């Protein structure tokens, strides 16, 4: 359901999904550069169906409210402009506010999962907020190699993703040897985006989801 969320940068929207049974496990779900789209809302609902209190904060609301961009070249260009205006530091404050909201909802243990730009933001939530995190194909991760992990971390990458070449993945393995890395043959960028046939890779997405659920059930239980 749609909610409003108070943050240090003002009030923003978000999509909150609760499981059918009481849960102490919360997940902040972090969008791609396209906003809290129907796809992101669906992912959030699926995590709730797996027993997590899940919240996707509308991170772009502090720049432009209600962003929901198409998965095309124009949407990508607009999204890149928005993430430049928002910046990682301000986005991370919004993630922290989302985590606080989940605790108010009853989650005593909170993790973060993010996709693309949100995948790198999930990494930062680990590095700077100390939250267990899963990052899907975060193309900007290599900018933060000098910062130590503060909580369990799982990375998902497509072996055919030009935005995360093998050399970058190996640099991340070296920087964070305690993290878990999953690299999926034949999968490219955005392989989890099942509403986009040009990117979706069913086998990789299914396995990555199973690994993600197992990771959070271990570290948020």
Backbone as CSV, one residue per row, in Angstrom:
resi,resn,N_x,N_y,N_z,CA_x,CA_y,CA_z,C_x,C_y,C_z
1,UNK,0.835,-1.187,0.000,0.000,0.000,0.000,0.874,1.243,0.000
2,UNK,0.342,2.342,-0.508,1.052,3.604,-0.504,1.100,4.172,0.909
3,UNK,2.255,4.693,1.286,2.409,5.320,2.587,3.172,6.624,2.413
4,UNK,3.223,7.423,3.480,4.130,8.556,3.539,5.171,8.266,4.614
5,UNK,6.350,8.794,4.401,7.487,8.491,5.258,8.185,9.796,5.604
6,UNK,8.324,10.061,6.905,9.038,11.252,7.350,10.541,10.985,7.334
7,UNK,11.285,11.913,6.741,12.741,11.767,6.623,13.398,13.095,6.989
8,UNK,14.710,13.103,7.217,15.405,14.370,7.471,15.328,15.348,6.301
9,UNK,14.990,14.852,5.124,14.912,15.697,3.938,13.480,16.001,3.522
10,UNK,12.541,15.746,4.430,11.138,16.007,4.125,10.339,14.725,3.975
11,UNK,9.072,14.876,3.756,8.184,13.724,3.637,8.224,13.170,2.221
12,UNK,8.336,11.837,2.131,8.325,11.171,0.835,7.272,10.070,0.846
13,UNK,6.986,9.539,-0.320,6.083,8.409,-0.417,6.839,7.096,-0.340
14,UNK,6.087,6.028,-0.431,6.687,4.702,-0.420,5.628,3.639,-0.571
15,UNK,6.071,2.419,-0.791,5.184,1.271,-0.933,5.515,0.287,0.173
16,UNK,4.543,0.018,1.045,4.736,-0.871,2.186,3.893,-2.126,1.999
17,UNK,4.518,-3.277,2.204,3.809,-4.554,2.102,4.073,-5.355,3.372
18,UNK,3.006,-5.839,3.994,3.121,-6.609,5.223,2.787,-8.072,4.948
19,UNK,3.480,-8.974,5.620,3.163,-10.398,5.467,1.844,-10.738,6.168
20,UNK,1.316,-11.906,5.842,0.057,-12.333,6.436,0.185,-12.668,7.914
21,UNK,1.390,-13.004,8.336,1.619,-13.377,9.730,2.610,-12.399,10.352
22,UNK,2.602,-12.255,11.681,3.544,-11.339,12.321,4.984,-11.702,11.985
23,UNK,5.814,-10.685,11.806,7.214,-10.904,11.446,8.082,-9.867,12.143
24,UNK,9.295,-10.269,12.462,10.287,-9.341,13.014,11.375,-9.031,12.001
25,UNK,11.202,-9.493,10.756,12.199,-9.283,9.702,11.715,-8.198,8.742
26,UNK,12.524,-7.167,8.562,12.151,-6.070,7.667,13.148,-5.902,6.545
27,UNK,12.657,-5.519,5.382,13.509,-5.261,4.215,13.192,-3.895,3.618
28,UNK,14.230,-3.082,3.456,14.124,-1.875,2.653,14.482,-2.265,1.223
29,UNK,13.560,-2.025,0.292,13.737,-2.411,-1.109,14.093,-1.158,-1.909
30,UNK,15.249,-1.175,-2.552,15.769,0.019,-3.202,15.667,-0.085,-4.716
31,UNK,15.047,0.901,-5.281,14.684,0.981,-6.687,15.873,1.070,-7.625
32,UNK,15.607,0.798,-8.888,16.507,1.151,-9.972,16.366,2.658,-10.230
33,UNK,16.955,3.136,-11.307,16.894,4.573,-11.595,15.535,5.001,-12.151
34,UNK,14.593,4.074,-12.251,13.309,4.388,-12.872,12.222,4.753,-11.866
35,UNK,12.528,4.691,-10.576,11.551,5.033,-9.558,10.897,3.798,-8.960
36,UNK,9.896,4.039,-8.102,9.142,2.935,-7.502,8.061,2.535,-8.504
37,UNK,8.475,1.776,-9.478,7.620,1.346,-10.578,6.724,0.180,-10.144
38,UNK,5.834,-0.232,-11.025,5.009,-1.409,-10.748,5.881,-2.633,-10.483
39,UNK,6.997,-2.728,-11.186,7.920,-3.848,-10.992,8.503,-3.836,-9.575
40,UNK,8.938,-2.684,-9.094,9.498,-2.584,-7.750,8.416,-2.842,-6.702
41,UNK,7.227,-2.355,-6.935,6.130,-2.626,-5.991,5.823,-4.124,-5.942
42,UNK,5.879,-4.775,-7.104,5.633,-6.216,-7.156,6.709,-6.984,-6.404
43,UNK,7.964,-6.601,-6.576,9.048,-7.238,-5.829,8.824,-7.076,-4.329
44,UNK,8.426,-5.882,-3.918,8.172,-5.612,-2.503,7.060,-6.505,-1.979
45,UNK,6.008,-6.648,-2.753,4.904,-7.532,-2.360,5.370,-8.986,-2.244
46,UNK,6.256,-9.390,-3.143,6.743,-10.776,-3.099,7.558,-11.046,-1.831
47,UNK,8.359,-10.076,-1.436,9.104,-10.258,-0.185,8.139,-10.374,1.004
48,UNK,7.076,-9.603,0.979,6.074,-9.733,2.043,5.461,-11.125,2.024
49,UNK,5.224,-11.650,0.828,4.690,-12.996,0.714,5.631,-14.053,1.261
50,UNK,6.917,-13.708,1.382,7.911,-14.622,1.940,8.150,-14.387,3.435
51,UNK,7.354,-13.507,4.033,7.430,-13.331,5.476,8.160,-12.096,5.966
52,UNK,8.499,-11.165,5.074,9.200,-9.950,5.464,8.250,-8.756,5.442
53,UNK,8.423,-7.828,6.379,7.792,-6.518,6.259,8.668,-5.732,5.290
54,UNK,8.127,-5.338,4.157,8.955,-4.775,3.087,8.488,-3.371,2.727
55,UNK,9.461,-2.496,2.530,9.171,-1.092,2.232,10.081,-0.601,1.116
56,UNK,9.482,-0.061,0.061,10.234,0.579,-1.027,10.022,2.083,-0.923
57,UNK,10.976,2.815,-0.340,10.816,4.275,-0.243,10.970,4.926,-1.609
58,UNK,10.157,5.942,-1.862,10.212,6.663,-3.141,11.332,7.690,-3.060
59,UNK,12.542,7.262,-3.347,13.733,8.062,-3.094,13.773,9.350,-3.908
60,UNK,13.196,9.351,-5.088,13.247,10.538,-5.928,12.266,11.626,-5.488
61,UNK,11.391,11.320,-4.525,10.367,12.283,-4.139,10.947,13.589,-3.626
62,UNK,12.151,13.562,-3.050,12.738,14.811,-2.558,13.233,15.687,-3.708
63,UNK,13.322,15.111,-4.901,13.705,15.871,-6.088,12.478,16.150,-6.949
64,UNK,11.778,15.081,-7.341,10.553,15.171,-8.145,9.582,14.113,-7.643
65,UNK,8.433,14.493,-7.096,7.503,13.502,-6.542,6.893,12.614,-7.622
66,UNK,6.627,11.361,-7.221,5.845,10.452,-8.055,6.542,9.944,-9.297
67,UNK,7.842,9.803,-9.275,8.570,9.362,-10.463,8.295,7.890,-10.754
68,UNK,7.918,7.603,-11.989,7.689,6.236,-12.467,8.025,6.246,-13.959
69,UNK,9.292,5.971,-14.265,9.801,6.156,-15.619,9.687,4.879,-16.441
70,UNK,9.571,5.022,-17.762,9.551,3.848,-18.634,10.939,3.233,-18.758
71,UNK,10.973,1.938,-19.063,12.240,1.225,-19.238,12.727,1.389,-20.671
72,UNK,13.113,2.611,-21.009,13.629,2.883,-22.344,14.715,3.942,-22.246
73,UNK,15.210,4.376,-23.380,16.305,5.326,-23.385,15.962,6.639,-22.712
74,UNK,14.762,7.156,-22.964,14.365,8.411,-22.338,14.249,8.252,-20.823
75,UNK,13.660,7.124,-20.395,13.545,6.872,-18.968,14.905,6.756,-18.310
76,UNK,15.827,6.112,-18.993,17.175,5.958,-18.448,17.860,7.310,-18.303
77,UNK,17.708,8.168,-19.310,18.339,9.479,-19.245,17.745,10.318,-18.120
78,UNK,16.422,10.292,-17.977,15.786,11.035,-16.890,16.218,10.484,-15.529
79,UNK,16.310,9.163,-15.433,16.721,8.547,-14.179,18.134,8.933,-13.798
80,UNK,19.036,8.954,-14.764,20.415,9.351,-14.480,20.486,10.789,-13.996
81,UNK,19.660,11.641,-14.569,19.617,13.031,-14.101,19.133,13.099,-12.659
82,UNK,18.121,12.305,-12.349,17.556,12.323,-10.993,18.541,11.804,-9.953
83,UNK,19.271,10.740,-10.272,20.212,10.234,-9.273,21.364,11.219,-9.073
84,UNK,21.695,11.968,-10.129,22.707,12.997,-9.967,22.233,14.107,-9.056
85,UNK,20.968,14.488,-9.173,20.411,15.539,-8.321,20.234,15.051,-6.882
86,UNK,19.860,13.797,-6.719,19.625,13.263,-5.377,20.930,13.034,-4.634
87,UNK,21.860,12.329,-5.245,23.138,12.024,-4.612,23.030,10.884,-3.621
88,UNK,24.136,10.184,-3.422,24.126,9.026,-2.535,23.939,9.410,-1.070
89,UNK,24.520,10.522,-0.631,24.416,10.872,0.785,22.973,11.138,1.191
90,UNK,22.263,11.894,0.371,20.869,12.175,0.694,20.023,10.913,0.563
91,UNK,20.298,10.109,-0.460,19.560,8.856,-0.623,19.741,7.955,0.588
92,UNK,20.951,7.923,1.140,21.219,7.062,2.287,20.449,7.522,3.522
93,UNK,20.244,8.805,3.672,19.399,9.290,4.778,17.966,8.784,4.623
94,UNK,17.501,8.697,3.403,16.146,8.198,3.159,16.064,6.701,3.450
95,UNK,17.129,5.958,3.113,17.178,4.533,3.440,17.115,4.347,4.947
96,UNK,17.866,5.152,5.678,17.868,5.071,7.136,16.476,5.358,7.693
97,UNK,15.786,6.327,7.112,14.418,6.620,7.539,13.491,5.441,7.252
98,UNK,13.709,4.772,6.119,12.923,3.583,5.810,13.158,2.476,6.810
99,UNK,14.409,2.294,7.216,14.726,1.274,8.217,14.049,1.599,9.546
100,UNK,14.045,2.868,9.924,13.370,3.267,11.165,11.876,2.973,11.083
101,UNK,11.279,3.240,9.916,9.844,2.973,9.762,9.560,1.478,9.911
102,UNK,10.412,0.646,9.359,10.215,-0.798,9.489,10.302,-1.235,10.943
103,UNK,11.193,-0.625,11.703,11.267,-0.950,13.135,9.977,-0.542,13.843
104,UNK,9.411,0.589,13.442,8.125,1.006,14.010,7.013,0.028,13.648
105,UNK,7.169,-0.625,12.499,6.182,-1.603,12.060,6.370,-2.964,12.742
106,UNK,7.419,-3.099,13.554,7.624,-4.333,14.304,8.837,-5.144,13.904
107,UNK,9.619,-4.651,12.946,10.812,-5.379,12.512,11.963,-5.093,13.478
108,UNK,12.397,-6.096,14.181,13.535,-5.931,15.088,14.860,-6.119,14.370
109,UNK,14.830,-6.726,13.192,16.029,-6.911,12.373,15.701,-6.437,10.951
110,UNK,16.522,-5.534,10.434,16.243,-4.904,9.142,17.432,-5.104,8.208
111,UNK,17.136,-5.460,6.963,18.134,-5.561,5.913,17.734,-4.701,4.730
112,UNK,18.605,-4.665,3.737,18.390,-3.834,2.555,18.688,-4.664,1.313
113,UNK,17.820,-4.555,0.310,18.063,-5.178,-0.977,17.832,-4.128,-2.056
114,UNK,18.763,-4.050,-3.017,18.637,-3.022,-4.041,19.063,-3.520,-5.400
115,UNK,18.604,-2.815,-6.424,18.774,-3.218,-7.808,19.408,-2.088,-8.620
116,UNK,20.474,-2.420,-9.359,21.165,-1.458,-10.221,21.708,-0.312,-9.357
117,UNK,21.282,0.920,-9.582,21.689,2.029,-8.711,21.348,1.706,-7.266
118,UNK,20.170,1.114,-7.046,19.797,0.701,-5.699,20.691,-0.395,-5.153
119,UNK,21.334,-1.179,-6.032,22.274,-2.192,-5.580,23.500,-1.578,-4.942
120,UNK,23.999,-0.498,-5.541,25.118,0.212,-4.921,24.670,0.918,-3.655
121,UNK,23.458,1.446,-3.643,22.940,2.083,-2.432,22.777,1.057,-1.306
122,UNK,22.406,-0.175,-1.647,22.341,-1.234,-0.644,23.727,-1.496,-0.051
123,UNK,24.751,-1.513,-0.905,26.116,-1.653,-0.408,26.452,-0.529,0.564
124,UNK,26.106,0.699,0.237,26.384,1.828,1.125,25.622,1.706,2.441
125,UNK,24.419,1.135,2.401,23.678,0.916,3.647,24.420,-0.052,4.558
126,UNK,25.143,-0.984,3.967,25.996,-1.881,4.738,27.213,-1.126,5.262
127,UNK,27.917,-0.438,4.367,29.164,0.232,4.713,28.969,1.329,5.754
128,UNK,27.854,2.056,5.663,27.706,3.267,6.476,26.599,3.186,7.526
129,UNK,25.636,2.271,7.344,24.575,2.110,8.336,24.673,0.783,9.073
130,UNK,25.550,-0.104,8.613,25.737,-1.384,9.280,24.598,-2.362,9.102
131,UNK,23.875,-2.280,7.968,22.727,-3.143,7.724,23.110,-4.310,6.813
132,UNK,22.680,-5.528,7.121,22.868,-6.643,6.176,22.236,-6.280,4.836
133,UNK,22.922,-6.611,3.751,22.454,-6.115,2.460,22.725,-7.092,1.337
134,UNK,21.846,-7.003,0.332,22.004,-7.736,-0.920,21.955,-6.718,-2.053
135,UNK,22.978,-6.729,-2.899,23.025,-5.813,-4.026,22.999,-6.553,-5.340
136,UNK,22.013,-6.233,-6.160,21.932,-6.780,-7.509,22.618,-5.819,-8.479
137,UNK,23.617,-6.312,-9.199,24.312,-5.625,-10.295,24.524,-4.127,-10.055
138,UNK,25.162,-3.825,-8.924,25.481,-2.430,-8.608,26.693,-1.960,-9.398
139,UNK,26.465,-1.144,-10.396,27.539,-0.746,-11.311,28.479,0.293,-10.715
140,UNK,28.091,0.896,-9.590,28.915,1.949,-8.994,29.647,1.471,-7.740
141,UNK,29.614,0.176,-7.467,30.236,-0.361,-6.248,31.727,-0.054,-6.148
142,UNK,32.405,-0.085,-7.279,33.861,0.059,-7.263,34.313,1.422,-6.773
143,UNK,33.396,2.373,-6.669,33.748,3.695,-6.136,33.979,3.677,-4.629
144,UNK,33.642,2.559,-3.971,33.665,2.536,-2.509,34.539,1.408,-1.952
145,UNK,35.508,0.984,-2.730,36.329,-0.158,-2.347,37.170,0.081,-1.093
146,UNK,37.387,1.331,-0.736,38.226,1.627,0.424,37.453,1.612,1.745
147,UNK,36.133,1.343,1.687,35.320,1.328,2.903,35.061,-0.115,3.323
148,UNK,35.192,-0.438,4.613,34.987,-1.820,5.067,33.515,-2.161,5.257
149,UNK,33.164,-3.407,4.976,31.826,-3.890,5.279,31.608,-3.899,6.786
150,UNK,30.357,-3.613,7.185,30.010,-3.612,8.609,28.961,-4.660,8.950
151,UNK,28.541,-5.429,7.967,27.493,-6.436,8.182,27.599,-7.461,7.054
152,UNK,26.878,-8.586,7.156,26.886,-9.558,6.057,26.432,-8.917,4.739
153,UNK,27.038,-9.404,3.634,26.783,-8.815,2.321,26.752,-9.903,1.268
154,UNK,25.780,-9.796,0.353,25.661,-10.700,-0.789,25.546,-9.872,-2.059
155,UNK,26.371,-10.213,-3.059,26.332,-9.530,-4.350,25.837,-10.487,-5.429
156,UNK,25.011,-9.972,-6.346,24.584,-10.703,-7.534,25.047,-9.944,-8.776
157,UNK,25.706,-10.657,-9.689,26.153,-10.053,-10.941,25.857,-10.981,-12.117
158,UNK,25.576,-10.371,-13.259,25.486,-11.123,-14.500,26.839,-11.148,-15.182
159,UNK,27.272,-12.325,-15.624,28.593,-12.440,-16.248,28.684,-11.650,-17.557
160,UNK,27.542,-11.389,-18.188,27.527,-10.669,-19.459,27.128,-9.202,-19.301
161,UNK,27.223,-8.685,-18.082,26.853,-7.296,-17.805,28.045,-6.392,-18.076
162,UNK,27.976,-5.589,-19.126,29.098,-4.719,-19.489,29.355,-3.646,-18.447
163,UNK,28.346,-3.316,-17.630,28.532,-2.272,-16.623,29.269,-2.778,-15.388
164,UNK,29.392,-4.099,-15.246,30.151,-4.684,-14.132,31.094,-5.754,-14.697
165,UNK,32.163,-5.346,-15.372,33.078,-6.323,-15.979,33.744,-7.188,-14.917
166,UNK,34.278,-8.311,-15.367,34.896,-9.271,-14.447,36.003,-8.636,-13.619
167,UNK,36.740,-7.697,-14.203,37.821,-7.054,-13.445,37.275,-6.270,-12.256
168,UNK,36.125,-5.607,-12.438,35.500,-4.878,-11.328,35.015,-5.836,-10.251
169,UNK,34.437,-6.951,-10.661,33.957,-7.929,-9.682,35.122,-8.484,-8.874
170,UNK,36.232,-8.750,-9.533,37.399,-9.274,-8.819,37.977,-8.247,-7.856
171,UNK,37.936,-7.000,-8.220,38.375,-5.955,-7.289,37.481,-5.924,-6.049
172,UNK,36.203,-6.147,-6.243,35.294,-6.173,-5.097,35.539,-7.409,-4.226
173,UNK,35.789,-8.533,-4.855,36.124,-9.740,-4.077,37.358,-9.487,-3.206
174,UNK,38.339,-8.805,-3.771,39.565,-8.534,-3.024,39.322,-7.552,-1.883
175,UNK,38.465,-6.574,-2.123,38.187,-5.561,-1.101,37.331,-6.114,0.028
176,UNK,36.397,-7.003,-0.315,35.441,-7.510,0.672,35.411,-9.040,0.630
177,UNK,36.491,-9.695,1.047,36.565,-11.160,0.932,35.547,-11.893,1.783
178,UNK,35.005,-11.238,2.802,34.017,-11.898,3.655,32.621,-11.909,3.041
179,UNK,32.423,-11.168,1.962,31.111,-11.120,1.307,30.906,-12.346,0.428
180,UNK,29.651,-12.626,0.110,29.292,-13.698,-0.823,29.044,-13.088,-2.200
181,UNK,29.590,-13.724,-3.222,29.443,-13.250,-4.598,28.799,-14.341,-5.447
182,UNK,27.746,-13.969,-6.160,27.096,-14.862,-7.116,27.195,-14.221,-8.494
183,UNK,27.796,-14.952,-9.442,27.932,-14.470,-10.825,27.235,-15.478,-11.727
184,UNK,26.290,-15.002,-12.546,25.406,-15.880,-13.302,25.801,-15.914,-14.779
185,UNK,26.218,-17.074,-15.289,26.588,-17.185,-16.706,25.409,-16.823,-17.611
186,UNK,25.725,-16.154,-18.694,24.747,-15.787,-19.728,23.780,-14.692,-19.302
187,UNK,23.814,-14.248,-18.066,22.925,-13.180,-17.615,23.613,-11.838,-17.773
188,UNK,22.838,-10.828,-18.134,23.363,-9.476,-18.273,22.839,-8.567,-17.187
189,UNK,22.893,-7.284,-17.461,22.400,-6.307,-16.498,20.873,-6.428,-16.382
190,UNK,20.367,-6.134,-15.184,18.923,-6.124,-14.924,18.274,-7.480,-15.189
191,UNK,19.019,-8.559,-14.933,18.471,-9.890,-15.228,17.273,-10.246,-14.365
192,UNK,17.052,-9.513,-13.293,15.903,-9.785,-12.422,14.630,-9.064,-12.866
193,UNK,14.730,-8.184,-13.835,13.593,-7.343,-14.227,12.648,-8.137,-15.138
194,UNK,11.714,-8.847,-14.507,10.884,-9.785,-15.261,9.805,-9.119,-16.103
195,UNK,9.660,-7.805,-15.978,8.719,-7.083,-16.840,9.387,-6.608,-18.126
196,UNK,10.656,-6.945,-18.303,11.444,-6.439,-19.422,12.128,-7.617,-20.120
197,UNK,11.490,-8.192,-21.143,12.044,-9.386,-21.790,13.438,-9.194,-22.372
198,UNK,13.816,-7.964,-22.671,15.135,-7.728,-23.260,16.255,-7.902,-22.238
199,UNK,15.925,-7.914,-20.940,16.932,-8.056,-19.899,16.724,-9.278,-19.008
200,UNK,15.514,-9.715,-18.867,15.191,-10.769,-17.900,15.856,-12.092,-18.250
201,UNK,16.427,-12.721,-17.236,17.016,-14.058,-17.375,16.403,-14.913,-16.268
202,UNK,15.460,-15.761,-16.637,14.646,-16.468,-15.651,15.472,-17.343,-14.709
203,UNK,16.414,-18.093,-15.254,17.199,-18.997,-14.407,18.022,-18.214,-13.390
204,UNK,18.678,-17.156,-13.841,19.484,-16.346,-12.936,18.605,-15.672,-11.888
205,UNK,17.473,-15.128,-12.317,16.582,-14.443,-11.379,16.047,-15.393,-10.320
206,UNK,15.686,-16.601,-10.726,15.142,-17.579,-9.782,16.184,-17.985,-8.752
207,UNK,17.393,-18.268,-9.209,18.453,-18.663,-8.289,18.849,-17.497,-7.385
208,UNK,18.964,-16.302,-7.940,19.326,-15.142,-7.137,18.288,-14.874,-6.061
209,UNK,17.030,-15.015,-6.392,15.982,-14.802,-5.397,16.078,-15.829,-4.280
210,UNK,16.314,-17.089,-4.622,16.454,-18.132,-3.602,17.638,-17.836,-2.683
211,UNK,18.749,-17.402,-3.259,19.923,-17.059,-2.458,19.657,-15.850,-1.572
212,UNK,18.932,-14.883,-2.105,18.601,-13.678,-1.343,17.715,-14.007,-0.150
213,UNK,16.685,-14.816,-0.367,15.797,-15.190,0.724,16.545,-15.975,1.797
214,UNK,17.396,-16.895,1.375,18.182,-17.677,2.338,19.114,-16.770,3.140
215,UNK,19.733,-15.802,2.464,20.636,-14.871,3.128,19.904,-14.090,4.217
216,UNK,18.759,-13.528,3.871,18.050,-12.712,4.858,17.422,-13.556,5.969
217,UNK,16.973,-14.747,5.643,16.435,-15.598,6.709,17.524,-16.006,7.697
218,UNK,18.747,-16.099,7.212,19.857,-16.386,8.121,20.245,-15.185,8.961
219,UNK,20.323,-14.016,8.324,20.913,-12.866,9.002,19.899,-11.934,9.656
220,UNK,18.600,-12.125,9.402,17.588,-11.302,10.048,16.736,-12.084,11.032
221,UNK,16.985,-13.374,11.159,16.152,-14.214,12.036,16.388,-13.826,13.499
